[in-house]
Amino acid sequence: MEQCTAQATVSAASFASGIAKRDEHVRSKDYLDAERYPRIVFVGESFDFSDGCGTLHGRLTVKETTQQVTLHVSAVSGDERNLTARATTTIDRFAFGIRTAPGMTGRTLHLDLDLVATR
Protein backbone atom coordinates (compact mmCIF):
# COMPACT_ATOMS: atom_id res chain seq x y z
CA MET A 1 0.00 0.00 0.00
CA GLU A 2 1.40 3.36 -1.02
CA GLN A 3 0.53 6.74 0.40
CA CYS A 4 -1.02 9.02 -2.16
CA THR A 5 -2.55 12.40 -2.49
CA ALA A 6 -5.74 12.66 -4.47
CA GLN A 7 -8.67 14.97 -4.10
CA ALA A 8 -11.88 15.24 -6.06
CA THR A 9 -14.57 17.85 -5.58
CA VAL A 10 -18.03 17.51 -7.12
CA SER A 11 -20.69 20.19 -7.18
CA ALA A 12 -23.74 18.86 -5.32
CA ALA A 13 -25.89 20.98 -7.63
CA SER A 14 -24.57 19.06 -10.63
CA PHE A 15 -26.53 15.90 -9.78
CA ALA A 16 -28.40 14.85 -12.91
CA SER A 17 -30.29 11.61 -13.50
CA GLY A 18 -32.20 12.83 -16.53
CA ILE A 19 -35.46 13.11 -14.57
CA ALA A 20 -35.92 16.79 -13.69
CA LYS A 21 -38.30 16.28 -10.76
CA ARG A 22 -36.01 13.67 -9.15
CA ASP A 23 -32.93 15.83 -9.75
CA GLU A 24 -34.57 18.80 -8.05
CA HIS A 25 -35.52 16.60 -5.07
CA VAL A 26 -32.02 15.13 -4.74
CA ARG A 27 -30.48 18.62 -4.78
CA SER A 28 -33.03 19.85 -2.17
CA LYS A 29 -32.72 19.94 1.63
CA ASP A 30 -34.18 16.40 1.74
CA TYR A 31 -31.05 14.88 0.18
CA LEU A 32 -27.88 16.77 -0.70
CA ASP A 33 -28.97 20.25 0.42
CA ALA A 34 -26.83 21.64 -2.39
CA GLU A 35 -27.49 25.24 -1.45
CA ARG A 36 -26.09 24.83 2.07
CA TYR A 37 -23.46 22.15 1.22
CA PRO A 38 -22.36 22.92 -2.34
CA ARG A 39 -19.49 20.42 -2.52
CA ILE A 40 -19.02 16.68 -2.16
CA VAL A 41 -15.34 15.95 -1.49
CA PHE A 42 -13.21 12.80 -1.73
CA VAL A 43 -9.66 12.78 -0.32
CA GLY A 44 -7.52 9.78 -1.21
CA GLU A 45 -5.10 8.48 1.41
CA SER A 46 -3.54 5.28 0.08
CA PHE A 47 -3.47 3.24 -3.11
CA ASP A 48 -2.83 -0.43 -3.86
CA PHE A 49 -2.08 -1.40 -7.48
CA SER A 50 -1.67 -4.87 -8.92
CA ASP A 51 -2.27 -6.47 -12.34
CA GLY A 52 -3.72 -3.32 -13.92
CA CYS A 53 -6.30 -2.70 -11.18
CA GLY A 54 -6.16 -0.78 -7.95
CA THR A 55 -7.85 0.13 -4.73
CA LEU A 56 -7.95 3.75 -3.60
CA HIS A 57 -8.75 4.26 0.08
CA GLY A 58 -9.92 7.62 1.33
CA ARG A 59 -12.56 9.80 2.95
CA LEU A 60 -15.77 10.98 1.35
CA THR A 61 -17.54 14.03 2.79
CA VAL A 62 -21.20 14.65 2.00
CA LYS A 63 -22.83 17.53 3.82
CA GLU A 64 -20.99 17.56 7.18
CA THR A 65 -20.43 13.81 7.40
CA THR A 66 -17.16 12.11 6.48
CA GLN A 67 -16.87 8.35 6.01
CA GLN A 68 -14.09 6.02 4.89
CA VAL A 69 -14.67 4.64 1.39
CA THR A 70 -12.80 2.35 -0.95
CA LEU A 71 -12.77 2.94 -4.70
CA HIS A 72 -12.06 -0.03 -6.96
CA VAL A 73 -10.00 1.31 -9.84
CA SER A 74 -9.80 -0.39 -13.25
CA ALA A 75 -9.18 0.46 -16.89
CA VAL A 76 -6.10 2.47 -15.97
CA SER A 77 -4.25 4.02 -18.90
CA GLY A 78 -2.08 7.01 -19.46
CA ASP A 79 1.09 8.63 -20.66
CA GLU A 80 3.72 10.93 -19.17
CA ARG A 81 1.19 13.71 -18.66
CA ASN A 82 -2.28 12.18 -18.13
CA LEU A 83 -3.86 9.24 -16.38
CA THR A 84 -7.40 8.01 -16.91
CA ALA A 85 -9.22 5.33 -14.96
CA ARG A 86 -12.62 3.97 -14.05
CA ALA A 87 -13.51 3.70 -10.35
CA THR A 88 -16.51 2.15 -8.63
CA THR A 89 -17.80 1.97 -5.09
CA THR A 90 -21.00 1.41 -3.17
CA ILE A 91 -22.00 3.70 -0.32
CA ASP A 92 -24.73 3.62 2.31
CA ARG A 93 -26.45 7.01 2.06
CA PHE A 94 -27.83 6.57 5.58
CA ALA A 95 -24.22 6.69 6.87
CA PHE A 96 -24.06 10.23 5.46
CA GLY A 97 -27.31 11.25 7.21
CA ILE A 98 -29.44 11.11 4.06
CA ARG A 99 -32.45 9.07 5.15
CA THR A 100 -35.49 10.60 3.43
CA ALA A 101 -37.50 8.77 0.75
CA PRO A 102 -35.61 5.46 0.89
CA GLY A 103 -37.75 4.04 -1.92
CA MET A 104 -36.70 6.72 -4.39
CA THR A 105 -33.01 5.87 -4.64
CA GLY A 106 -32.51 2.94 -2.28
CA ARG A 107 -30.31 2.90 0.77
CA THR A 108 -27.12 1.85 -0.99
CA LEU A 109 -25.90 3.74 -4.02
CA HIS A 110 -23.49 2.35 -6.59
CA LEU A 111 -21.18 5.06 -7.92
CA ASP A 112 -19.29 4.85 -11.23
CA LEU A 113 -16.58 7.45 -11.65
CA ASP A 114 -14.46 8.37 -14.66
CA LEU A 115 -11.19 9.74 -13.32
CA VAL A 116 -8.75 12.01 -15.13
CA ALA A 117 -5.50 13.10 -13.53
CA THR A 118 -2.92 15.47 -14.97
CA ARG A 119 0.64 15.89 -13.72
N, C-alpha and C positions, 0 to 999 in steps of 0.2 A: 504494500500500500504506500503510495506516494502522497506527500502533501501537495496541495494545489491551491491556486487562487482562481476562482471563477465566480462571477456574479452576473445574474440576469434580472432585469427589472421589466415587468409587464404592466401596462396600464390596465387597471381594473375596468375602466370604461370601454376598453377595446373588446370586451367579451362579445362574441357574435356566433350564434348558432344557425342563423338564417331564418329564425322565427322571431320577428320583431317584438311581439308581446312577451315572449319568454326572455329575450335579451334584456328588455327593459326591466323585467322582474329580477333577473339575476344581478343587474347593476344596481338595483334599489337597496334600501336599508335592510330588506329581508335577507339578502344574500351577501353580496360583496360590499355594499355601502360605498360605492365608488366615489361619491362626492366627498365623504369624510376620510376614506382610506384609498387614495388614488393609485397606489402602487402595490403590486404583489412582487416580493423579492425572494430570490433564491441565492444563497451563498454556498459555494462548493468548498469543502474542507479537505477531502482526500479522494484519490482516484486509483482504482485497480484496473490494469489492462492486460489482457491475455487473449491470444488467438483472434485478434481483430475486433474484440468486444471489450467493453469496460463497465465498471460500476463507479458512479460518481456519488459520493456521500456528502450531504450538506444539510442546510437549514432552510426551510421554506417559511416565509412570513406572509400571512394573510390577515388583514385587519391588524389587530395587535397581538396575534397569536403566532408563535414560532414553534415548529415541530421539525424533528429530524426526518429526512426523506432520503431514499436511495433511488437514483436514476440509473436505469439499465441502458447503456450506450451501445449502439450498433451502427453498422454502415458508416464507419469512420473512413474518411478520405481527406486528402489535402496535399498541399505543396509547401514550399518554404514560407509562404505568406499567409495562407488560409487553411482552415480546418473546418470540415462540415461533418455532421453526425446526426443520427436519429436517436432520441432518448425517450424512454417510456417509464411511467410509474403509476401507481394507484394510490390515491390518498383517501382518507376518511374525512369527509367535510365536517362531520360532527366534532372531530378533534380540533378544528379551527373555529369552533363556536357557531357554525352555520347549520342550524337545525330546522329551519322552517321548510314547509312543503316537501317532506321527504319523498313523496311520490313523483314529484316533478323531475328531479334529476337523480334520485337514488342517493343512498348514503355514501357509497364509495364511487369515486370518479377516476376513470382511467385517462391519463394525460399522455398525449403524443406530442413531442417537441422536436422541431427541426432546429438544430444548433448551428451557428456560424461563428467562428472565432477568427480574429485577425491579429497577427503579431504586430 
